[in-house]
Amino acid sequence: MLPARYRMTRSAEFSATVSRGVRCAQPDLVVHLACDVEDVTGPRIGLVVAKSVGNAVVRHRVSRRLRHVAYAVIDDLTPEHRLVIRALPGAADASSSRLGEQLDRAVSRAKPRAGACR
């Protein structure tokens, strides 16, 4: 489970990360990674699971899986990093291990392009 201190809660954080961050696409998800040097409270992670993924039951299942695999990525991020994970419709049928592999691949590809945070 993703601890509360690592979760994005404000709409402004989501918008800033998506608009200023580096985008990296995978078959079942899209990752937006940005640095926020003003706020160094720890890496923040947000999830976007739209209705195109499925009904409420499917969306909640995908959200739980993404929160679980996002916890493993926290150690790879610096306190300035902001990460938004957007689930694509294929995420509904993807296993947790597949989502984890795609998230790891996307973050490792996006980090060098996002630049140094410090």
MODELLER restraints for C-alpha pairs under 7 A, 6 or more apart:
rsr = mdl.restraints
at = mdl.atoms
rsr.add(forms.Gaussian(group=physical.xy_distance, feature=features.Distance(at['CA:1:A'], at['CA:67:A']), mean=5.96, stdev=0.5))
rsr.add(forms.Gaussian(group=physical.xy_distance, feature=features.Distance(at['CA:1:A'], at['CA:68:A']), mean=5.11, stdev=0.5))
rsr.add(forms.Gaussian(group=physical.xy_distance, feature=features.Distance(at['CA:1:A'], at['CA:71:A']), mean=6.65, stdev=0.5))
rsr.add(forms.Gaussian(group=physical.xy_distance, feature=features.Distance(at['CA:2:A'], at['CA:67:A']), mean=5.55, stdev=0.5))
rsr.add(forms.Gaussian(group=physical.xy_distance, feature=features.Distance(at['CA:2:A'], at['CA:68:A']), mean=6.48, stdev=0.5))
rsr.add(forms.Gaussian(group=physical.xy_distance, feature=features.Distance(at['CA:2:A'], at['CA:71:A']), mean=5.41, stdev=0.5))
rsr.add(forms.Gaussian(group=physical.xy_distance, feature=features.Distance(at['CA:6:A'], at['CA:42:A']), mean=6.70, stdev=0.5))
rsr.add(forms.Gaussian(group=physical.xy_distance, feature=features.Distance(at['CA:6:A'], at['CA:43:A']), mean=5.94, stdev=0.5))
rsr.add(forms.Gaussian(group=physical.xy_distance, feature=features.Distance(at['CA:6:A'], at['CA:44:A']), mean=4.54, stdev=0.5))
rsr.add(forms.Gaussian(group=physical.xy_distance, feature=features.Distance(at['CA:6:A'], at['CA:45:A']), mean=5.92, stdev=0.5))
rsr.add(forms.Gaussian(group=physical.xy_distance, feature=features.Distance(at['CA:7:A'], at['CA:44:A']), mean=5.30, stdev=0.5))
rsr.add(forms.Gaussian(group=physical.xy_distance, feature=features.Distance(at['CA:7:A'], at['CA:45:A']), mean=5.04, stdev=0.5))
rsr.add(forms.Gaussian(group=physical.xy_distance, feature=features.Distance(at['CA:7:A'], at['CA:46:A']), mean=5.89, stdev=0.5))
rsr.add(forms.Gaussian(group=physical.xy_distance, feature=features.Distance(at['CA:8:A'], at['CA:44:A']), mean=5.55, stdev=0.5))
rsr.add(forms.Gaussian(group=physical.xy_distance, feature=features.Distance(at['CA:8:A'], at['CA:45:A']), mean=5.49, stdev=0.5))
rsr.add(forms.Gaussian(group=physical.xy_distance, feature=features.Distance(at['CA:8:A'], at['CA:46:A']), mean=4.85, stdev=0.5))
rsr.add(forms.Gaussian(group=physical.xy_distance, feature=features.Distance(at['CA:14:A'], at['CA:46:A']), mean=6.98, stdev=0.5))
rsr.add(forms.Gaussian(group=physical.xy_distance, feature=features.Distance(at['CA:14:A'], at['CA:84:A']), mean=6.86, stdev=0.5))
rsr.add(forms.Gaussian(group=physical.xy_distance, feature=features.Distance(at['CA:17:A'], at['CA:32:A']), mean=6.51, stdev=0.5))
rsr.add(forms.Gaussian(group=physical.xy_distance, feature=features.Distance(at['CA:17:A'], at['CA:33:A']), mean=6.57, stdev=0.5))
rsr.add(forms.Gaussian(group=physical.xy_distance, feature=features.Distance(at['CA:17:A'], at['CA:34:A']), mean=5.51, stdev=0.5))
rsr.add(forms.Gaussian(group=physical.xy_distance, feature=features.Distance(at['CA:17:A'], at['CA:82:A']), mean=6.35, stdev=0.5))
rsr.add(forms.Gaussian(group=physical.xy_distance, feature=features.Distance(at['CA:17:A'], at['CA:83:A']), mean=6.96, stdev=0.5))
rsr.add(forms.Gaussian(group=physical.xy_distance, feature=features.Distance(at['CA:17:A'], at['CA:84:A']), mean=6.86, stdev=0.5))
rsr.add(forms.Gaussian(group=physical.xy_distance, feature=features.Distance(at['CA:18:A'], at['CA:32:A']), mean=5.64, stdev=0.5))
rsr.add(forms.Gaussian(group=physical.xy_distance, feature=features.Distance(at['CA:20:A'], at['CA:34:A']), mean=6.47, stdev=0.5))
rsr.add(forms.Gaussian(group=physical.xy_distance, feature=features.Distance(at['CA:21:A'], at['CA:32:A']), mean=5.35, stdev=0.5))
rsr.add(forms.Gaussian(group=physical.xy_distance, feature=features.Distance(at['CA:21:A'], at['CA:33:A']), mean=4.80, stdev=0.5))
rsr.add(forms.Gaussian(group=physical.xy_distance, feature=features.Distance(at['CA:21:A'], at['CA:34:A']), mean=4.09, stdev=0.5))
rsr.add(forms.Gaussian(group=physical.xy_distance, feature=features.Distance(at['CA:21:A'], at['CA:114:A']), mean=7.00, stdev=0.5))
rsr.add(forms.Gaussian(group=physical.xy_distance, feature=features.Distance(at['CA:22:A'], at['CA:32:A']), mean=5.32, stdev=0.5))
rsr.add(forms.Gaussian(group=physical.xy_distance, feature=features.Distance(at['CA:22:A'], at['CA:33:A']), mean=5.15, stdev=0.5))
rsr.add(forms.Gaussian(group=physical.xy_distance, feature=features.Distance(at['CA:22:A'], at['CA:34:A']), mean=6.30, stdev=0.5))
rsr.add(forms.Gaussian(group=physical.xy_distance, feature=features.Distance(at['CA:22:A'], at['CA:110:A']), mean=6.21, stdev=0.5))
rsr.add(forms.Gaussian(group=physical.xy_distance, feature=features.Distance(at['CA:22:A'], at['CA:113:A']), mean=6.76, stdev=0.5))
rsr.add(forms.Gaussian(group=physical.xy_distance, feature=features.Distance(at['CA:22:A'], at['CA:114:A']), mean=5.73, stdev=0.5))
rsr.add(forms.Gaussian(group=physical.xy_distance, feature=features.Distance(at['CA:23:A'], at['CA:31:A']), mean=5.71, stdev=0.5))
rsr.add(forms.Gaussian(group=physical.xy_distance, feature=features.Distance(at['CA:23:A'], at['CA:32:A']), mean=4.57, stdev=0.5))
rsr.add(forms.Gaussian(group=physical.xy_distance, feature=features.Distance(at['CA:23:A'], at['CA:33:A']), mean=6.71, stdev=0.5))
rsr.add(forms.Gaussian(group=physical.xy_distance, feature=features.Distance(at['CA:24:A'], at['CA:30:A']), mean=5.82, stdev=0.5))
rsr.add(forms.Gaussian(group=physical.xy_distance, feature=features.Distance(at['CA:24:A'], at['CA:31:A']), mean=5.20, stdev=0.5))
rsr.add(forms.Gaussian(group=physical.xy_distance, feature=features.Distance(at['CA:24:A'], at['CA:32:A']), mean=6.48, stdev=0.5))
rsr.add(forms.Gaussian(group=physical.xy_distance, feature=features.Distance(at['CA:24:A'], at['CA:106:A']), mean=5.71, stdev=0.5))
rsr.add(forms.Gaussian(group=physical.xy_distance, feature=features.Distance(at['CA:24:A'], at['CA:110:A']), mean=6.06, stdev=0.5))
rsr.add(forms.Gaussian(group=physical.xy_distance, feature=features.Distance(at['CA:25:A'], at['CA:31:A']), mean=6.27, stdev=0.5))
rsr.add(forms.Gaussian(group=physical.xy_distance, feature=features.Distance(at['CA:25:A'], at['CA:106:A']), mean=6.86, stdev=0.5))
rsr.add(forms.Gaussian(group=physical.xy_distance, feature=features.Distance(at['CA:26:A'], at['CA:102:A']), mean=6.26, stdev=0.5))
rsr.add(forms.Gaussian(group=physical.xy_distance, feature=features.Distance(at['CA:26:A'], at['CA:106:A']), mean=6.80, stdev=0.5))
rsr.add(forms.Gaussian(group=physical.xy_distance, feature=features.Distance(at['CA:28:A'], at['CA:87:A']), mean=6.29, stdev=0.5))
rsr.add(forms.Gaussian(group=physical.xy_distance, feature=features.Distance(at['CA:28:A'], at['CA:88:A']), mean=5.08, stdev=0.5))
rsr.add(forms.Gaussian(group=physical.xy_distance, feature=features.Distance(at['CA:28:A'], at['CA:89:A']), mean=6.89, stdev=0.5))
rsr.add(forms.Gaussian(group=physical.xy_distance, feature=features.Distance(at['CA:28:A'], at['CA:90:A']), mean=4.97, stdev=0.5))
rsr.add(forms.Gaussian(group=physical.xy_distance, feature=features.Distance(at['CA:28:A'], at['CA:91:A']), mean=4.82, stdev=0.5))
rsr.add(forms.Gaussian(group=physical.xy_distance, feature=features.Distance(at['CA:29:A'], at['CA:85:A']), mean=6.78, stdev=0.5))
rsr.add(forms.Gaussian(group=physical.xy_distance, feature=features.Distance(at['CA:29:A'], at['CA:86:A']), mean=5.56, stdev=0.5))
rsr.add(forms.Gaussian(group=physical.xy_distance, feature=features.Distance(at['CA:29:A'], at['CA:87:A']), mean=4.50, stdev=0.5))
rsr.add(forms.Gaussian(group=physical.xy_distance, feature=features.Distance(at['CA:29:A'], at['CA:88:A']), mean=5.09, stdev=0.5))
rsr.add(forms.Gaussian(group=physical.xy_distance, feature=features.Distance(at['CA:29:A'], at['CA:91:A']), mean=6.87, stdev=0.5))
rsr.add(forms.Gaussian(group=physical.xy_distance, feature=features.Distance(at['CA:30:A'], at['CA:85:A']), mean=5.90, stdev=0.5))
rsr.add(forms.Gaussian(group=physical.xy_distance, feature=features.Distance(at['CA:30:A'], at['CA:86:A']), mean=5.08, stdev=0.5))
rsr.add(forms.Gaussian(group=physical.xy_distance, feature=features.Distance(at['CA:30:A'], at['CA:87:A']), mean=6.52, stdev=0.5))
rsr.add(forms.Gaussian(group=physical.xy_distance, feature=features.Distance(at['CA:31:A'], at['CA:83:A']), mean=6.96, stdev=0.5))
rsr.add(forms.Gaussian(group=physical.xy_distance, feature=features.Distance(at['CA:31:A'], at['CA:84:A']), mean=5.78, stdev=0.5))
rsr.add(forms.Gaussian(group=physical.xy_distance, feature=features.Distance(at['CA:31:A'], at['CA:85:A']), mean=4.75, stdev=0.5))
rsr.add(forms.Gaussian(group=physical.xy_distance, feature=features.Distance(at['CA:31:A'], at['CA:86:A']), mean=6.30, stdev=0.5))
rsr.add(forms.Gaussian(group=physical.xy_distance, feature=features.Distance(at['CA:31:A'], at['CA:106:A']), mean=6.44, stdev=0.5))
rsr.add(forms.Gaussian(group=physical.xy_distance, feature=features.Distance(at['CA:32:A'], at['CA:83:A']), mean=5.70, stdev=0.5))
rsr.add(forms.Gaussian(group=physical.xy_distance, feature=features.Distance(at['CA:32:A'], at['CA:84:A']), mean=5.09, stdev=0.5))
rsr.add(forms.Gaussian(group=physical.xy_distance, feature=features.Distance(at['CA:32:A'], at['CA:85:A']), mean=6.57, stdev=0.5))
rsr.add(forms.Gaussian(group=physical.xy_distance, feature=features.Distance(at['CA:33:A'], at['CA:81:A']), mean=6.92, stdev=0.5))
rsr.add(forms.Gaussian(group=physical.xy_distance, feature=features.Distance(at['CA:33:A'], at['CA:82:A']), mean=5.74, stdev=0.5))
rsr.add(forms.Gaussian(group=physical.xy_distance, feature=features.Distance(at['CA:33:A'], at['CA:83:A']), mean=4.66, stdev=0.5))
rsr.add(forms.Gaussian(group=physical.xy_distance, feature=features.Distance(at['CA:33:A'], at['CA:84:A']), mean=6.61, stdev=0.5))
rsr.add(forms.Gaussian(group=physical.xy_distance, feature=features.Distance(at['CA:33:A'], at['CA:110:A']), mean=6.56, stdev=0.5))
rsr.add(forms.Gaussian(group=physical.xy_distance, feature=features.Distance(at['CA:33:A'], at['CA:114:A']), mean=6.70, stdev=0.5))
rsr.add(forms.Gaussian(group=physical.xy_distance, feature=features.Distance(at['CA:34:A'], at['CA:81:A']), mean=5.78, stdev=0.5))
rsr.add(forms.Gaussian(group=physical.xy_distance, feature=features.Distance(at['CA:34:A'], at['CA:82:A']), mean=5.14, stdev=0.5))
rsr.add(forms.Gaussian(group=physical.xy_distance, feature=features.Distance(at['CA:34:A'], at['CA:83:A']), mean=6.57, stdev=0.5))
rsr.add(forms.Gaussian(group=physical.xy_distance, feature=features.Distance(at['CA:34:A'], at['CA:114:A']), mean=6.19, stdev=0.5))
rsr.add(forms.Gaussian(group=physical.xy_distance, feature=features.Distance(at['CA:35:A'], at['CA:80:A']), mean=5.26, stdev=0.5))
rsr.add(forms.Gaussian(group=physical.xy_distance, feature=features.Distance(at['CA:35:A'], at['CA:81:A']), mean=4.60, stdev=0.5))
rsr.add(forms.Gaussian(group=physical.xy_distance, feature=features.Distance(at['CA:35:A'], at['CA:82:A']), mean=5.88, stdev=0.5))
rsr.add(forms.Gaussian(group=physical.xy_distance, feature=features.Distance(at['CA:35:A'], at['CA:117:A']), mean=5.61, stdev=0.5))
rsr.add(forms.Gaussian(group=physical.xy_distance, feature=features.Distance(at['CA:36:A'], at['CA:80:A']), mean=5.11, stdev=0.5))
rsr.add(forms.Gaussian(group=physical.xy_distance, feature=features.Distance(at['CA:36:A'], at['CA:81:A']), mean=6.34, stdev=0.5))
rsr.add(forms.Gaussian(group=physical.xy_distance, feature=features.Distance(at['CA:36:A'], at['CA:82:A']), mean=6.91, stdev=0.5))
rsr.add(forms.Gaussian(group=physical.xy_distance, feature=features.Distance(at['CA:37:A'], at['CA:80:A']), mean=5.58, stdev=0.5))
rsr.add(forms.Gaussian(group=physical.xy_distance, feature=features.Distance(at['CA:37:A'], at['CA:117:A']), mean=6.61, stdev=0.5))
rsr.add(forms.Gaussian(group=physical.xy_distance, feature=features.Distance(at['CA:39:A'], at['CA:80:A']), mean=6.58, stdev=0.5))
rsr.add(forms.Gaussian(group=physical.xy_distance, feature=features.Distance(at['CA:40:A'], at['CA:79:A']), mean=5.16, stdev=0.5))
rsr.add(forms.Gaussian(group=physical.xy_distance, feature=features.Distance(at['CA:40:A'], at['CA:80:A']), mean=4.95, stdev=0.5))
rsr.add(forms.Gaussian(group=physical.xy_distance, feature=features.Distance(at['CA:41:A'], at['CA:79:A']), mean=6.09, stdev=0.5))
rsr.add(forms.Gaussian(group=physical.xy_distance, feature=features.Distance(at['CA:42:A'], at['CA:79:A']), mean=3.71, stdev=0.5))
rsr.add(forms.Gaussian(group=physical.xy_distance, feature=features.Distance(at['CA:42:A'], at['CA:80:A']), mean=6.32, stdev=0.5))
rsr.add(forms.Gaussian(group=physical.xy_distance, feature=features.Distance(at['CA:43:A'], at['CA:74:A']), mean=6.91, stdev=0.5))
rsr.add(forms.Gaussian(group=physical.xy_distance, feature=features.Distance(at['CA:43:A'], at['CA:77:A']), mean=6.26, stdev=0.5))
rsr.add(forms.Gaussian(group=physical.xy_distance, feature=features.Distance(at['CA:43:A'], at['CA:78:A']), mean=6.06, stdev=0.5))
rsr.add(forms.Gaussian(group=physical.xy_distance, feature=features.Distance(at['CA:43:A'], at['CA:79:A']), mean=4.45, stdev=0.5))
rsr.add(forms.Gaussian(group=physical.xy_distance, feature=features.Distance(at['CA:43:A'], at['CA:80:A']), mean=5.85, stdev=0.5))
rsr.add(forms.Gaussian(group=physical.xy_distance, feature=features.Distance(at['CA:43:A'], at['CA:81:A']), mean=4.96, stdev=0.5))
rsr.add(forms.Gaussian(group=physical.xy_distance, feature=features.Distance(at['CA:43:A'], at['CA:82:A']), mean=5.82, stdev=0.5))
rsr.add(forms.Gaussian(group=physical.xy_distance, feature=features.Distance(at['CA:44:A'], at['CA:81:A']), mean=6.63, stdev=0.5))
rsr.add(forms.Gaussian(group=physical.xy_distance, feature=features.Distance(at['CA:44:A'], at['CA:82:A']), mean=4.95, stdev=0.5))
rsr.add(forms.Gaussian(group=physical.xy_distance, feature=features.Distance(at['CA:44:A'], at['CA:83:A']), mean=6.20, stdev=0.5))
rsr.add(forms.Gaussian(group=physical.xy_distance, feature=features.Distance(at['CA:45:A'], at['CA:82:A']), mean=6.05, stdev=0.5))
rsr.add(forms.Gaussian(group=physical.xy_distance, feature=features.Distance(at['CA:45:A'], at['CA:83:A']), mean=4.72, stdev=0.5))
rsr.add(forms.Gaussian(group=physical.xy_distance, feature=features.Distance(at['CA:45:A'], at['CA:84:A']), mean=5.74, stdev=0.5))
rsr.add(forms.Gaussian(group=physical.xy_distance, feature=features.Distance(at['CA:46:A'], at['CA:83:A']), mean=6.23, stdev=0.5))
rsr.add(forms.Gaussian(group=physical.xy_distance, feature=features.Distance(at['CA:46:A'], at['CA:84:A']), mean=4.63, stdev=0.5))
rsr.add(forms.Gaussian(group=physical.xy_distance, feature=features.Distance(at['CA:46:A'], at['CA:85:A']), mean=6.21, stdev=0.5))
rsr.add(forms.Gaussian(group=physical.xy_distance, feature=features.Distance(at['CA:47:A'], at['CA:84:A']), mean=5.72, stdev=0.5))
rsr.add(forms.Gaussian(group=physical.xy_distance, feature=features.Distance(at['CA:47:A'], at['CA:85:A']), mean=4.92, stdev=0.5))
rsr.add(forms.Gaussian(group=physical.xy_distance, feature=features.Distance(at['CA:47:A'], at['CA:86:A']), mean=5.94, stdev=0.5))
rsr.add(forms.Gaussian(group=physical.xy_distance, feature=features.Distance(at['CA:48:A'], at['CA:85:A']), mean=6.14, stdev=0.5))
rsr.add(forms.Gaussian(group=physical.xy_distance, feature=features.Distance(at['CA:48:A'], at['CA:86:A']), mean=4.56, stdev=0.5))
rsr.add(forms.Gaussian(group=physical.xy_distance, feature=features.Distance(at['CA:48:A'], at['CA:87:A']), mean=6.25, stdev=0.5))
rsr.add(forms.Gaussian(group=physical.xy_distance, feature=features.Distance(at['CA:49:A'], at['CA:59:A']), mean=6.20, stdev=0.5))
rsr.add(forms.Gaussian(group=physical.xy_distance, feature=features.Distance(at['CA:49:A'], at['CA:63:A']), mean=6.85, stdev=0.5))
rsr.add(forms.Gaussian(group=physical.xy_distance, feature=features.Distance(at['CA:49:A'], at['CA:86:A']), mean=6.06, stdev=0.5))
rsr.add(forms.Gaussian(group=physical.xy_distance, feature=features.Distance(at['CA:49:A'], at['CA:87:A']), mean=5.20, stdev=0.5))
rsr.add(forms.Gaussian(group=physical.xy_distance, feature=features.Distance(at['CA:52:A'], at['CA:89:A']), mean=5.85, stdev=0.5))
rsr.add(forms.Gaussian(group=physical.xy_distance, feature=features.Distance(at['CA:53:A'], at['CA:59:A']), mean=6.32, stdev=0.5))
rsr.add(forms.Gaussian(group=physical.xy_distance, feature=features.Distance(at['CA:53:A'], at['CA:88:A']), mean=6.16, stdev=0.5))
rsr.add(forms.Gaussian(group=physical.xy_distance, feature=features.Distance(at['CA:53:A'], at['CA:89:A']), mean=4.07, stdev=0.5))
rsr.add(forms.Gaussian(group=physical.xy_distance, feature=features.Distance(at['CA:53:A'], at['CA:92:A']), mean=6.04, stdev=0.5))
rsr.add(forms.Gaussian(group=physical.xy_distance, feature=features.Distance(at['CA:54:A'], at['CA:92:A']), mean=7.00, stdev=0.5))
rsr.add(forms.Gaussian(group=physical.xy_distance, feature=features.Distance(at['CA:58:A'], at['CA:92:A']), mean=6.34, stdev=0.5))
rsr.add(forms.Gaussian(group=physical.xy_distance, feature=features.Distance(at['CA:62:A'], at['CA:91:A']), mean=6.72, stdev=0.5))
rsr.add(forms.Gaussian(group=physical.xy_distance, feature=features.Distance(at['CA:62:A'], at['CA:92:A']), mean=6.14, stdev=0.5))
rsr.add(forms.Gaussian(group=physical.xy_distance, feature=features.Distance(at['CA:65:A'], at['CA:96:A']), mean=5.76, stdev=0.5))
rsr.add(forms.Gaussian(group=physical.xy_distance, feature=features.Distance(at['CA:69:A'], at['CA:100:A']), mean=5.18, stdev=0.5))
rsr.add(forms.Gaussian(group=physical.xy_distance, feature=features.Distance(at['CA:73:A'], at['CA:104:A']), mean=6.92, stdev=0.5))
rsr.add(forms.Gaussian(group=physical.xy_distance, feature=features.Distance(at['CA:80:A'], at['CA:117:A']), mean=6.29, stdev=0.5))
